[in-house]
Amino acid sequence: MPEADKEGKDYYLDIPVTCEGFFLKGSNALDWGMKNRLSRIFNPETGRTVMLAIDHGYFQGPTTGLERVDVNILPLAPYADTLMLTRGILRTTIPPTFTGAIVLRASGGPSILKELSNEQLAVDLEDAVRLNVAALAVQVFIGGEYETQSVHNMTRLVDAGTRYGIPILAVTAVGKDMARDARYFRLACRICAELGAHYIKTYYIPDGFETVTASCPVPIVMAGGKKVPELDALTMSYNAIQKGAAGVDMGRNIFQSDAPVAMIKAVRSVVHEGLKPKQAYGLFLELKAKSKGVKKAGRTK
């Protein structure tokens, strides 16, 4: 047994004990493990995140730009705060030395050949713990044919995540017959938050997006959606942040760009540094030109 040390004397009676609030909207009452995982997703210095979504293959196979995740995506990973993917890709392709946050796709079932809203939970929480993920993502189809089923998928996952200290990301899915307007997104995001989602991924709309973020009591991350010109994607990201989004989750607008590394760096400059769209686009063009110069020099050696 070690000898007993002397009783301490420095109690700093002139310094009050601090009790700081957590930096993320609506997350102050969460347990330590939840907050720690959310701090891996969202940068505590900015309160924002750049998520790189590469989970498209779970319902539509080898999407353009994701034919070879090892070739196309691994060079981008160091610049993402978070990778959003499936456990199959995580286990087969992502090096275990990757230290960024992992958001694991937890729902699935139908392919693009069937009714997409007919999803089920597709990951056991114990497997998510084994994979050391920072959060689990579930699709919620408000207004879809299987709306109630998808909401129940989310609530069951929230209950399980609470037991294990894993936050749940609700992803609002918009079907082809649904209106993409502020009224719909206010409805979808609020339902997900009311029923326990810890943060929400939804689409940006130019008219009224600030009402979507204001009426949602948890953080909202903007979904990138289909590929658009780089300046448009950077403008959309900037506007979403200015109107209350806590980050962006982009996939196709990054890995389908003709200069993906330059694009993800430009997106980071908007999200974490507040660069305006034209400034960020200038950075993109500069980085793109440098990367092409390096490739050209490599070929001539």
Helices and strands as residue ranges (DSSP letters): H 32-41, E 49-53, H 57-60, H 69-72, G 77-79, E 82-85, H 87-93, E 101-105, E 107-108, E 120-121, H 125-130, E 135-140, H 147-164, E 168-172, H 182-194, E 199-203, H 209-214, E 220-223, H 230-242, E 247-250, H 252-255, H 260-273, H 277-300
